[in-house]
Amino acid sequence: MKTSFHEPAMVKAVVEFLAPGPGRVVVDATVGGGGHAEAVLSWAGPGGENVELLIGIDRDPEALAEAGKRLWRFGARAILRRGSYEGVREILKAEGLNTVSGILLDLGASRHQLTAAARGFSLKADADLDMRMDQGAGETAAELLARLPERELAGLLWEYGEERAARKIARAIIARRESGRPVARTAELRELVERAAPGHRSGLTPPAARTFMALRIAVNDELNRLERALAAIPDCLEPGGRVAAISYHSLEDRLVKSAFNREAKGCVCPPGLPRCVCGRKPRLRVLTRRPLRPGADEVERNPAARGAKLRAAERLEDRP
């Protein structure tokens, strides 16, 4: 399962929650290098039955190319489509499908994206400050830093990176920009953060890690896209169909937990009303009261899985 591109987290739990079976269609909405998809497609029941179809979606052309190499042996049972998980409903319709039996969201960035110098995510390698998951579209991190006012930049670093030194770092970025030398390289940003807030981080986390994460989230609009995807997914699941989501930081996990709980509750009427007037019915049943975490053996084998949290839910029957 391990490759130089990316090693997927919590593979066994993902396969168990998605409950693959004969005739089922599963969507890996963040297919990455294809590790989870390969495990789902490799599943075989006692009679040798398999998942009928897996649709893999990703914004990153490099990821789709890697997934294609990994999944080619499954032939027509694997379909890869370029797009974002928020567009899962439209992608399914384009394939002639309204609902499927399973959807996976493996959130965050892949090992390849975080370590390939040319992608501009890496804290270690010097490169253009890009950070786009789809390098053919949108604004780069350098362009974002070149236009944001100080207050908005500080808010972004605090909200998305939970960076305690957000104001100091934002002030330093703006001062450099105003001097005629805007931050354009990963090494420049790393060094600027280390100078702006020396000694404010302890332990294994590099001082600039939260700043880099916040910019990545902003550049790729990750949290807004996730919210839209979570709102769309219940409509894309057949009764009994399941959704599994793996998150790697608290902001993602909070959104997943809130969306699952909201769909499990149904009614959104104010607490003081004597009876429900909104008419909303529960659409999901939460399968994980608390998120599952990888075991110590997996973390030792794959340190990137350390922060992973898996939550899952099941689509309920529609009720009149």
Secondary structure, DSSP 8 states (H G I E B T S, - for coil): ---SS---SSHHHHHHHH---TT-EEEETT-TTSHHHHHHHH---TTS---SEEEEEES-HHHHHHHHHHHGGGGGGEEEEES-GGGHHHHHHHTT-S-EEEEEEE-S--HHHHH-GGGT--SSS--B----SSTTSS--HHHHHHH--HHHHHHHHHHHH--TTHHHHHHHHHHHHHTT----BHHHHHHHHHHHSTT---TTS-TTHHHHHHHHHHHTTHHHHHHHHHHHHHHHEEEEEEEEEEESSHHHHHHHHHHHHHHHH-----TT-SS--S-----EEES-SS-B---HHHHHH-GGGTT-EEEEEEE-----
